[in-house]
């Protein structure tokens, strides 16, 4: 029954479709679909138009009833933003000196170009961000310039920087000596030298070791970031510093874009050699300094290099065809070069034959060494170098450096005061800054070695330090203002068993005598190095003969 009903429905349906197609044609079905689509679409369009009109009328009623009128400031601001930006005026003054400000402005411009502009212009053309960065950098430089003027740079460059550099060289030489004494060299020589260097640094500096920062790139970058953040804290205004985005951005630019490349360049051996050559190009080394260098060096390779250079110069001078007065000049030059060649050969032979070690054995066997007074050691370059190494190892370098600094201050102060007296005698107006400079220098010595902030501090009685501080505050400094404390420091170095008495019993003292040809042995006396030293208390300069040393006594 169900099958018959279904069949009748399909039959009538099919018959209706056939009759529709015969009556209206085969395309009638497409027309029908199009008419239906137009009917539905028209209904939607009428509904949207009617709703939009009614909605706008309703909104107009609401705005007129409830909303305030639109302010004219916003459209005006938008119009001004669309206008062409006016050129920005930048205050180019940084330090007050045009000779310094112009190069600094170029550095800022290059930094912005190399680290910021190349990626910022891909994001925006607005110059305000670059202006803010430039202004922040300029404010930091101005603050740095202001703080730099408050620093007394003279004692830093003449004392602390020189001491740090000398300490670094001593540590390096000590590491080389340790490396030469080791017999089991299993690792690479560079790694062993680095380990020996930082071990010696810990022993000499006591509480400071920079091995992690110097050997790990990651830790080096972290240290530079911390350093830059500290500088930004000191130099930036509080508002800019507390802006984390700005602070981190400047920190990365300074650490990775400025300091790290600068350190890599300054630590490059080729750059160091070229810089040293440039520094000494226009300066000549005097005879005494050059001979001291040859006699103090313990590197045969360096002496061989000097010898080869001397031979080249000798060959060139002997090839010249001269006559008259020029021949005498050339003969003198040849004789001087032959003397230097002899010094180098003698020194190389001594180092290769192990006489440096035999000198210690000689002192142990004979037990009699020439006594050089402390006052002579302090004014002689070679002897002072050995005594300085000993005091550095004993942790008493502050006392020795204080004594030497006071000596330099006394000479400078005497020269300045004599110049002032000459100005007064001639009736000229004397410089008003002379006394101020002397007082600043005296205060610098006091702050560096005797104040509570000094590190390390000279060990003298507190009463003398307080008395000196009161003098510096009340009276004008004189060349003799440090004499009392300097005398106490000298007596301490002379009589304290840790210093000069121990130095006379140390291997360094024996090596010093060997360098001065003052060991009590014929093979070490005379003119092995072609030159002797005369200790007469008046400058102790090198002369071409050797005085008897028994006048100083032997112990």
C-alpha positions in Angstrom: 0.0 0.0 0.0 2.9 2.4 1.0 4.8 1.5 -2.2 1.8 2.3 -4.4 1.3 5.8 -2.8 5.0 6.6 -3.2 4.9 5.5 -6.8 1.9 7.7 -7.5 3.6 10.8 -6.0 6.8 10.3 -8.0 4.6 9.8 -11.2 2.6 12.9 -10.7 5.7 14.9 -9.8 7.5 13.8 -12.9 4.5 14.5 -15.1 4.3 18.0 -13.7 8.0 18.7 -14.4 7.7 17.4 -18.0 4.6 19.6 -18.6 6.5 22.6 -17.1 9.5 22.2 -19.3 7.3 21.6 -22.5 5.2 24.7 -21.7 8.0 27.2 -20.6 11.1 25.8 -22.1 14.3 24.3 -20.7 15.6 27.7 -19.2 12.5 28.3 -17.2 14.0 26.8 -14.1 16.9 29.3 -14.1 14.5 32.2 -14.5 12.5 30.9 -11.6 15.5 30.7 -9.3 16.5 34.3 -10.4 13.1 35.6 -9.5 13.2 34.0 -6.1 16.7 35.5 -5.4 15.6 39.0 -6.5 12.5 38.7 -4.3 14.5 37.8 -1.2 17.3 40.3 -1.9 14.8 43.1 -2.4 13.2 42.3 0.9 16.5 42.6 2.7 17.4 45.9 1.0 14.1 47.5 1.9 14.5 46.3 5.5 18.1 47.7 5.8 17.3 51.1 4.2 14.2 51.5 6.4 16.2 50.5 9.5 19.1 52.9 8.7 16.8 55.9 8.2 15.0 55.2 11.4 18.3 54.6 13.3 19.9 57.9 12.1 16.7 59.8 13.1 16.9 58.2 16.5 20.6 59.0 17.0 20.0 62.6 16.0 17.4 62.9 18.6 19.7 61.3 21.2 22.6 63.6 20.4 20.5 66.7 20.6 19.1 65.5 23.8 22.0 64.0 25.8 25.5 64.3 24.1 27.6 67.5 24.4 28.8 69.2 21.2 32.1 68.0 19.7 35.1 70.2 20.7 37.1 71.9 18.0 40.5 71.0 19.6 40.6 67.4 18.3 40.1 68.3 14.6 42.6 71.2 15.0 45.2 68.9 16.5 44.7 66.4 13.7 45.1 69.1 11.1 48.4 70.3 12.7 49.7 66.8 12.8 49.1 66.5 9.1 51.2 69.6 8.4 54.9 69.3 7.5 57.1 69.2 10.7 59.2 72.2 11.4 63.0 71.7 11.7 64.1 70.8 15.2 66.7 73.0 16.9 69.1 71.1 19.1 71.4 72.7 21.7 74.8 71.3 20.7 76.6 72.6 23.9 77.9 69.7 26.0 81.1 70.5 27.8 81.5 74.2 27.1 84.4 73.7 24.7 83.7 73.6 21.0 86.9 71.5 20.4 85.3 68.7 22.5 81.6 69.3 21.7 81.8 68.9 17.9 83.5 65.5 18.0 81.0 64.3 20.7 78.1 65.5 18.5 79.6 63.4 15.7 79.9 60.4 17.9 76.2 60.8 18.9 75.2 61.2 15.3 77.1 58.1 14.2 75.7 56.1 17.2 72.1 57.0 16.2 72.8 56.2 12.6 74.5 52.8 13.3 72.3 51.5 16.1 68.9 53.1 15.8 68.0 54.8 12.5 68.7 51.8 10.3 65.8 49.8 11.9 63.6 52.6 13.3 62.9 54.2 9.9 61.4 50.8 8.8 58.8 51.3 11.6 58.0 55.0 11.6 59.1 58.3 10.1 58.3 60.2 13.3 61.5 62.0 14.4 60.3 62.6 18.0 61.7 59.3 19.3 65.1 60.0 17.8 65.0 63.5 19.3 64.2 62.0 22.7 67.1 59.6 22.5 69.5 62.3 21.4 68.4 64.6 24.1 68.8 61.9 26.7 72.3 61.1 25.5 73.2 64.8 25.6 71.9 65.2 29.1 74.0 62.2 30.2 77.1 63.7 28.6 76.5 67.0 30.2 76.1 65.4 33.6 79.3 63.3 33.0 81.2 66.5 32.0 80.0 68.2 35.2 81.0 65.4 37.4 84.3 65.0 35.6 85.2 68.6 36.5 84.9 67.7 40.2 87.4 64.9 39.9 91.1 65.5 40.6 92.6 63.7 37.6 96.2 64.5 38.3 96.8 61.9 41.2 94.8 59.4 39.3 96.8 59.5 36.1 100.2 60.1 37.8 99.7 57.5 40.6 96.8 55.2 40.6 96.7 54.4 36.9 100.5 53.9 36.8 100.3 51.7 39.9 97.5 49.6 38.3 99.5 49.2 35.1 102.7 48.3 37.0 100.8 45.8 39.1 99.3 44.2 36.0 102.8 43.8 34.6 104.1 42.3 37.8 101.3 39.8 38.0 102.0 38.8 34.4 105.7 38.4 34.9 105.0 36.4 38.1 102.7 34.1 36.1 105.4 33.7 33.4 107.9 32.7 36.1 105.5 30.2 37.6 104.8 28.7 34.2 108.5 28.4 33.5 109.0 26.5 36.8 106.3 24.0 36.2 107.6 20.7 34.8 104.3 18.9 34.1 102.8 20.9 31.3 99.9 18.7 30.2 97.5 21.4 29.1 97.9 24.1 26.5 100.4 26.8 27.4 97.9 29.6 27.0 95.4 28.0 29.4 98.2 27.4 32.0 99.4 31.0 31.6 95.8 32.3 32.2 95.4 30.2 35.3 98.8 31.2 36.7 98.0 34.9 36.0 94.8 34.9 38.0 96.3 32.8 40.8 99.0 35.4 41.1 96.4 38.2 41.0 94.5 36.7 43.9 97.7 36.5 45.9 98.7 40.1 45.2 95.3 41.8 45.3 94.1 39.6 48.2 90.3 40.1 47.7 90.0 40.7 44.0 90.0 38.2 41.1 88.7 39.0 37.7 89.0 35.6 36.1 85.3 35.1 35.4 84.8 38.5 33.8 87.9 38.2 31.7 87.5 34.6 30.5 83.7 34.3 29.9 82.0 36.3 27.2 78.7 35.9 28.9 80.0 37.2 32.2 81.9 40.0 30.5 78.7 41.2 28.8 76.8 40.9 32.1 79.4 42.9 33.9 79.3 45.6 31.2 75.5 45.8 31.5 75.7 46.3 35.3 78.4 48.9 34.8 76.3 50.8 32.2 73.3 50.6 34.4 75.3 52.1 37.3 76.5 54.9 34.9 72.9 55.6 33.8 71.8 55.8 37.4 74.4 58.4 38.0 74.0 60.4 34.8 70.3 60.2 33.8 67.5 62.2 35.3 65.2 60.1 37.6 62.4 60.1 35.1 64.4 58.7 32.3 66.2 56.2 34.5 62.9 54.8 35.9 61.6 54.3 32.3 62.6 50.7 31.9 62.3 50.6 28.1 64.6 53.6 27.8 67.1 52.4 30.4 67.4 48.9 28.9 67.7 50.2 25.4 70.5 52.6 26.3 72.2 50.0 28.4 72.4 47.5 25.5 73.6 50.2 23.1 76.4 51.3 25.5 77.4 47.8 26.6 77.3 45.9 23.3 77.7 48.8 20.8 80.3 51.0 22.6 82.2 49.4 25.5 82.5 45.8 24.2 84.0 46.8 20.8 86.2 49.3 22.5 87.6 46.7 25.0 88.1 44.2 22.2 90.0 46.8 20.2 92.1 48.0 23.1 93.0 44.4 24.0 94.0 43.5 20.5 97.8 42.9 20.4 98.3 44.4 17.0 96.5 47.6 18.0 98.5 47.8 21.2 101.8 47.5 19.3 100.7 50.1 16.7 99.6 52.5 19.5 102.9 52.1 21.3 104.8 52.8 18.1 102.7 55.9 17.5 103.3 57.1 21.1 107.1 56.8 21.0 107.5 58.0 17.4 108.4 61.5 18.4 110.0 60.8 21.7 113.6 59.6 22.2 114.7 57.2 25.0 117.6 58.6 27.0 120.8 56.6 27.6 120.1 55.7 31.2 116.6 54.5 30.7 117.5 52.4 27.6 120.4 50.7 29.5 118.2 50.0 32.5 115.7 48.3 30.3 118.4 46.1 28.7 119.9 45.2 32.1 116.5 44.5 33.8 114.9 42.4 31.1 114.9 38.6 31.6 113.7 37.7 28.2 116.4 36.5 25.8 114.1 36.9 22.8 113.8 40.6 23.5 117.5 41.0 23.8 118.0 39.1 20.6 115.6 41.4 18.8 117.5 44.4 20.0 120.8 42.8 19.0 119.5 42.1 15.5 118.3 45.7 15.1 121.8 46.9 16.2 123.5 44.7 13.7 121.2 46.1 10.9 122.1 49.6 11.9 125.8 48.8 12.1 125.7 47.3 8.6 124.0 50.4 7.3 126.5 52.8 8.9 129.5 50.8 7.7 128.2 51.0 4.2 128.1 54.8 4.1 130.9 56.5 2.1 131.6 59.7 4.1 134.6 61.9 4.8 135.4 65.0 6.9 133.4 65.7 10.0 130.7 63.2 9.2 133.2 60.3 9.6 133.7 61.2 13.3 129.9 61.3 14.0 129.5 57.9 12.3 132.4 56.4 14.3 130.8 57.6 17.5 127.5 56.0 16.5 129.3 52.7 15.6 131.0 52.6 18.9 127.7 53.2 20.8 126.1 50.4 18.8 128.9 48.1 19.5 128.6 48.9 23.2 124.9 48.1 23.1 125.6 44.9 21.2 128.1 43.8 23.9 125.5 44.5 26.7 122.9 42.4 24.9 125.4 39.5 24.3 126.5 39.6 27.9 123.0 39.7 29.2 121.9 36.9 27.0 124.9 34.7 28.0 124.1 35.4 31.7 120.4 34.4 31.3 121.2 31.3 29.3 123.9 30.1 31.6 121.7 30.3 34.7 123.7 33.0 36.5 120.5 34.5 37.9 120.0 31.3 39.9 123.7 31.1 40.8 123.5 34.5 42.3 121.2 33.2 45.1 123.5 30.3 45.7 126.4 32.6 45.8 124.7 34.7 48.5 124.0 31.6 50.6 127.6 30.3 50.3 129.5 33.5 51.0 127.0 35.2 53.3 128.5 38.6 52.7 126.5 41.1 50.7 127.1 44.8 50.1 124.7 46.9 52.1 122.9 49.6 50.1 121.2 52.2 52.4 117.5 52.6 52.0 117.9 56.3 51.2 120.0 55.3 48.1 117.5 52.6 47.1 114.7 55.1 47.1 116.4 57.4 44.6 117.9 54.8 42.2 115.7 53.5 39.4 116.9 49.9 39.3 117.1 49.4 43.0 113.8 51.1 43.6 112.1 48.7 41.1 113.3 45.7 43.1 112.3 47.3 46.5 108.9 48.2 45.0 108.3 44.6 44.0 109.2 43.5 47.5 106.9 46.0 49.2 104.1 45.0 46.8 104.4 41.4 47.8 104.5 42.5 51.5 101.3 44.5 51.1 103.0 47.8 52.0 103.0 49.5 48.7 100.9 52.4 50.1 103.8 53.4 52.4 106.3 53.4 49.6 104.1 55.2 47.1 103.2 57.8 49.7 106.9 58.5 50.3 107.5 58.8 46.5 104.4 61.0 46.0 105.4 63.4 48.8 108.9 63.7 47.2 107.2 64.7 44.0 104.9 67.1 45.7 107.8 68.8 47.5 109.7 69.4 44.3 106.6 70.7 42.5 105.6 73.0 45.4 109.1 74.4 45.7 109.2 75.2 41.9 105.7 76.9 42.1 106.6 79.0 45.1 110.0 80.0 43.6 108.1 81.1 40.4 105.7 83.2 42.6 108.7 84.9 44.3 110.2 85.8 40.9 106.8 87.3 39.8 106.7 89.4 43.0 110.3 90.6 42.5 109.6 91.7 39.0 106.4 93.5 40.1 104.2 91.4 37.9 100.8 90.1 38.8 101.1 86.6 40.2 98.7 83.9 39.1 95.9 83.6 41.6 95.4 79.9 41.0 98.9 78.8 42.1 98.1 78.5 45.8 94.8 76.9 45.0 96.5 74.3 42.8 99.0 73.6 45.6 96.3 73.2 48.2 94.3 70.9 45.8 97.4 68.8 45.3 98.1 68.5 49.0 94.5 67.6 49.7 94.7 65.0 46.9 97.7 63.3 48.6 95.9 63.4 52.0 92.7 61.9 50.6 94.6 59.2 48.7 96.8 57.9 51.4 95.8 59.2 54.8 92.1 59.8 55.0 89.5 57.3 56.1 88.5 56.8 52.5 92.0 55.8 51.4 92.4 52.2 50.3 95.0 51.1 51.2 95.7 53.5 54.0 99.2 54.5 55.2 99.7 53.1 58.7 100.7 56.0 60.9 99.5 57.3 64.2 96.1 59.0 64.2 97.2 62.1 66.0 99.7 63.1 63.2 97.0 62.5 60.6 94.5 64.7 62.5 97.1 67.4 63.0 97.9 67.3 59.2 94.3 67.5 58.3 93.8 70.6 60.4 96.8 72.3 58.8 95.5 71.6 55.4 92.1 73.1 56.2 93.4 76.2 58.0 96.8 77.2 56.5 98.2 77.4 53.0 100.2 74.3 52.1 104.0 74.5 52.1 106.6 72.1 50.5 107.3 70.8 54.0 103.8 70.1 55.2 104.1 66.3 54.8 107.6 66.1 56.2 106.7 64.9 59.7 104.5 62.0 58.4 107.0 61.2 55.6 109.8 60.9 58.2 107.7 58.5 60.2 106.9 56.4 57.2 110.6 56.3 56.2 111.6 55.2 59.8 108.9 52.5 59.6 110.2 51.2 56.3 113.8 51.4 57.6 113.3 49.7 61.0 110.3 47.5 60.7 111.4 43.9 60.3 108.7 43.3 57.6 110.2 45.9 55.2 113.8 47.0 54.6 115.5 44.4 57.0 113.5 41.6 55.4 114.3 43.0 51.9 118.0 42.7 52.6 117.5 39.0 53.4 115.3 38.3 50.3 116.2 36.9 46.9 115.1 40.1 45.4 117.9 42.0 47.2 120.5 39.5 45.8 119.1 39.9 42.3 119.3 43.7 42.7 123.0 43.4 43.6 123.5 41.2 40.6 121.9 43.7 38.3 124.1 46.4 39.8 127.3 44.3 39.6 127.7 44.5 43.3 127.9 40.9 44.3 131.1 39.9 46.1 132.4 37.7 43.3 134.8 38.5 40.5 132.5 37.0 37.8 129.7 39.4 39.0 131.7 42.5 39.5 133.3 44.9 37.1 131.8 45.6 33.8 130.0 42.5 32.6 127.2 44.6 31.2 129.6 47.3 30.1 128.4 49.7 32.7 128.6 50.1 36.4 126.6 51.9 39.0 128.0 54.4 41.5 126.2 54.9 44.8 127.2 58.3 46.0 123.9 59.6 47.3 123.6 62.3 44.7 121.4 60.9 42.1 123.2 57.6 41.6 123.5 57.9 37.9 125.2 55.3 35.7 128.9 56.0 34.9 131.5 54.2 32.7 133.5 52.9 35.7 132.7 50.9 38.8 133.5 52.2 42.3 134.5 49.9 45.1 131.5 48.8 47.0 133.3 47.9 50.3 132.9 51.5 51.4 129.2 50.7 52.1 130.2 47.7 54.3 129.3 44.1 54.1 127.1 42.0 56.4 
